[in-house]
Amino acid sequence: MRINKNTINFFIVLTYVISCFPLLTFGMRSVITIVWSLFGLFIFSKKRTRLNKDIWIFILPYLLLLCSLIYSDNIQTGIDSLIKMLSFILFPLIFYLNKDFFSKKQISNIIYLFVLSVFILIIYQIANVIFNYSFLFDNITLQEIKSNGFSALSEINDQKINQIKLRRFRNFIIEISNTHTTYQGLWISFSVFFLISEFKKIQKSTLKIVCLFSIIVLICWLYFISARMPIMALLISGSVTIFFFSNYSKLKLVKIGLVFSTVIIASLCFKNPFSIRVKEYYNTGLGLLEKTSKTSEFNSSNVRNGIYYCDLKLIKESPFIGVGIGDLQAELNKCYNKEIGAKVYTWRDYNTHNQYAFFWISSGFLGLSLFLLLIFNLFKKSIKNEDYLLFYLSILTVIIFFTENLLERSDGVLFFGFFTGLFYFNTVRK
């Protein structure tokens, strides 16, 4: 049956709009995604395309999480988590039902719109930082001194003062953008790699200058928001992708590696947001907080150490079927309270901060295996089709998965579901 051209055009336009999700509110994302999905289902129903098994590699990890509700006590909590993760299968499903629908040019336009959205978001934040410069970079206040467990400024060393100021800056950025710096870092890392890969293809010198300027702004902002893992992921993912997909000689690859290494070492040698965050973890080591720990001793690194301690404990206790997605957070909170006892864990819920641990604790070893199978297939498909963007995206997210529950937040799961679905199910590039 013939498909109305207006319907197809509207579906494409909606795809373009969704690619601008860094600028969209959560409500707008949901509404547009629902309408986009309905149009995608309508187009598929007219084509009557035969289904095959490809989509199951996306569905099965989610389906097993759904099945874990059977042995979860907190069923509503589990349902809420699954709703938050719906984009994990929704976008790949619609792209699968309309596979090879988008041309190479359209895919390029989609990515450019995403990059433009990220760039606009950053410019907006930079403007706010300039207007609030005095507040952001002034001396720490009495309220900040007390909230960090001190009674006077004289009790605080320079390193702790830098950490407090950096936390103030990051909290301000998160508040005005409604996006955590780690997810901004993820978006920026993908955008930077895409622009670098497109730079040689650009013919006009004016556009080359715009592209270079955008890359510099994105990298500088990534550096200032001190997103540790996205920065490391950008360097590692970029290096590995260049190694596999470029025609560079071994000598040139070594030179690129030396440049990356020099940049990292130089960044750590001077006081800056990135070095402050890295040195914090170095100084903290693997130590855990205790019930008697003071507020002044809390930092993001030792809090994470406690999280990973409880992750491993829950994995050891329920390695085969997990505790169920509905009970995951309750079991973590119980571990924080009984095994560690530091009051910082009562201030809010801390998730696993590791996507692999999330699947293992929620749905057992089989759940983790199915998730790893999905990742394996992403790499397999990217190498088979010589798709360097899918390859880079896969490495980038695989690294971030070690420190973040990317698929439990709209900013992360939408990014992963949208772009993996787009690249994986559009292998015909005309």
Buried (B, 14 or more C-beta within 10 A) or exposed (E): EEBEEEEBEBBBEBBBBBBBBBBBEEEBBBEBBEBBBEBBEEBBEEEEBEEEEBBBBBBBBBBBBBBBBEBBEBBEBBBEBBEBBBBBBBBBBBBBBBBEBBBEEBBBBBBBBBBBBBBEBBEEBBEBBEEEEEEBEEEBEEEBBEEBBBEEEEEBEEEBBBBBBBBBBBEBBBEBBEBBBBBBBBBBBBBBBBBBBBEEEBEEEEEEEEBBEBBEBBBEBBBBBBBBBBBBBBBBBBBBBBEBBEEEEEEEBEEBBEEBEEBBEEBEEEEBBBBBBBBBBEEBEEEBBEEEBEEBBBBBBBBBBBBBBBBBBBBEEBEEBBBBBBBBBBBBBEBBBEEBBBBBBEEEEBBBBBBBBBBBBBBBBBBBBBBBBBBEBBBEBBBEBEBBBBBBBBBBBBBBBEBBBBBBBBBBBBBBBBBBBBBBBBEEBE
